[in-house]
């Protein structure tokens, strides 16, 4: 089982990008990222950076937040956070930081699950009776 501190840098993420390009259905995520005292120009600038990333469908400023929609098999929340931090914006901590950690954890799990398809051998049959 993966922990919240582990990342998807073990190759499964790259494997999923290849699968996505080979016809796997995209998995779209929509997240609202909140920042500490953001300058409106900085949020608009990060929107431009995010929209330049492959897999980002939309990046819309919303007051002190940014609404981002993206394909999980092409870009992850961790990469979006890194891009935002690179522009000088500081993401809120506390409850919002905790929620982002849960989102990263579930995204990593989704990527891992997609990288290892179910064999359907034992999971789709009822147990055999041995009596």
C-alpha positions in Angstrom: 0.0 0.0 0.0 1.2 3.5 -0.9 1.5 6.2 1.7 0.7 9.9 1.3 4.4 10.8 1.2 5.3 8.5 -1.7 5.2 9.9 -5.2 4.5 8.3 -8.5 8.1 8.8 -9.7 8.7 5.0 -9.8 7.7 4.8 -13.5 4.0 4.1 -13.2 3.2 7.7 -14.1 5.2 7.5 -17.3 3.6 4.2 -18.1 0.1 5.8 -17.7 1.1 8.7 -20.0 1.9 6.1 -22.7 -1.3 4.3 -22.0 -3.3 7.5 -22.3 -1.8 8.3 -25.6 -2.6 4.8 -26.8 -6.3 5.2 -26.2 -7.0 4.9 -22.5 -9.8 7.3 -21.5 -8.6 10.5 -19.9 -9.4 11.0 -16.2 -10.2 14.6 -15.7 -9.7 16.3 -12.3 -11.0 19.7 -11.2 -9.2 21.3 -8.3 -9.4 24.7 -6.6 -6.0 25.8 -5.4 -6.0 28.6 -2.8 -3.1 30.9 -2.3 -1.8 33.1 0.5 -2.2 36.8 -0.4 -1.8 36.4 -4.1 -1.1 39.2 -6.5 -3.7 39.1 -9.3 -1.0 39.4 -12.0 0.8 36.4 -10.5 -2.3 34.3 -10.7 -2.9 35.3 -14.4 0.8 34.5 -15.1 0.5 31.1 -13.6 -2.7 30.5 -15.6 -0.6 31.0 -18.7 2.1 28.6 -17.6 -0.5 25.9 -16.6 -2.4 26.3 -19.9 1.0 25.7 -21.7 1.3 22.3 -19.9 0.1 19.2 -21.8 -3.0 17.8 -20.2 -4.3 21.1 -18.6 -7.8 21.8 -20.0 -8.5 25.0 -18.1 -7.0 27.4 -15.5 -9.3 30.1 -14.3 -8.5 32.8 -11.7 -11.1 33.0 -8.9 -10.2 35.7 -6.4 -7.4 34.3 -4.2 -7.8 30.9 -5.8 -7.2 29.1 -9.2 -9.6 26.6 -10.6 -7.7 24.0 -12.7 -9.1 21.2 -14.8 -6.6 18.6 -16.0 -6.1 15.0 -17.3 -4.5 13.0 -14.5 -2.7 10.7 -17.0 -0.8 13.7 -18.4 -0.2 15.9 -15.4 -0.6 15.5 -11.7 -1.5 17.9 -8.9 2.1 17.7 -7.6 3.3 19.0 -10.9 0.7 21.8 -10.9 1.7 22.8 -7.4 5.4 22.9 -8.4 4.6 25.2 -11.3 2.6 27.5 -9.0 5.4 27.6 -6.5 7.9 28.3 -9.2 6.1 31.6 -10.0 6.3 32.7 -6.3 2.7 31.9 -5.3 2.4 30.3 -1.9 -0.3 27.7 -1.5 -2.5 27.8 1.6 -1.6 25.3 4.3 -3.8 24.0 7.1 -7.0 22.4 6.0 -6.3 23.2 2.3 -2.8 21.7 2.6 -4.3 18.6 4.1 -6.9 18.3 1.3 -4.1 18.6 -1.3 -2.2 15.8 0.4 -5.3 13.6 0.1 -5.8 14.6 -3.5 -2.1 13.7 -4.3 -2.5 10.4 -2.5 -5.6 9.4 -4.4 -4.1 10.5 -7.7 -1.0 8.4 -7.1 -3.3 5.4 -6.3 -5.3 6.0 -9.5 -2.2 6.1 -11.5 -0.8 3.0 -9.9 -4.1 1.1 -10.4 -4.3 2.1 -14.1 -0.7 1.0 -14.6 -1.5 -2.5 -13.4 -4.7 -3.7 -15.0 -6.8 -6.4 -13.3 -6.2 -9.9 -14.7 -9.8 -10.8 -14.2 -8.7 -14.3 -13.4 -9.8 -14.7 -9.8 -11.6 -11.5 -9.0 -14.6 -12.0 -11.2 -15.5 -15.5 -10.1 -17.3 -16.5 -7.0 -15.3 -18.8 -4.6 -15.5 -22.5 -5.4 -17.1 -24.7 -2.8 -14.8 -27.5 -1.6 -17.3 -29.6 0.4 
